[in-house]
Amino acid sequence: MKSVERMSDGTGESTPDRECYRCDRDVAPARLFRVTTEPPAALSHDYQTAERFCCPDCAAGMNLSEFSERLKAHARRGERPVEE
């Protein structure tokens, strides 16, 4: 990720973009997917919980858009999604 904040028109600070961890493209924070993985208890001694940010294109490439649609459908009905 870039550590230098960009200025908008040189008049003030803007929200810095973040890089997608998969493709390294700069993406506005409001458009980033947060991908969090948590290992099951049996593997927690070998693996840590991790969080990464990715662009919509990479999220679609990982088929996260399908997961998102399923969550939205349950939210519209006021239900909790069933864990698979």
C-alpha positions, 0 to 999 in steps of 0.5 A: 500500500502507498504511504503517501496521501494524495492531495486533490487539486492541491487544495487539501487532503483527500481520502487516500486510495488503497491498493487491492491486495490482488491486482495492486490497483488504487481503489477508493476506500468506499469501493473496496471489499474487506476480505477477512479469513478466520481459521477454524479452532483446530487450525488456529495454532498454525494460522492467524486471522487475516484481513485484506482489501480488494477491488470489485473486479477481484472480488468478482473473480473470487466469486464474492459477488454471489456470496453478497447477493445471497446475504442481500436476499436474506437481509431483504426477508429479515432472515439470518443467513444459514451457515453452510 
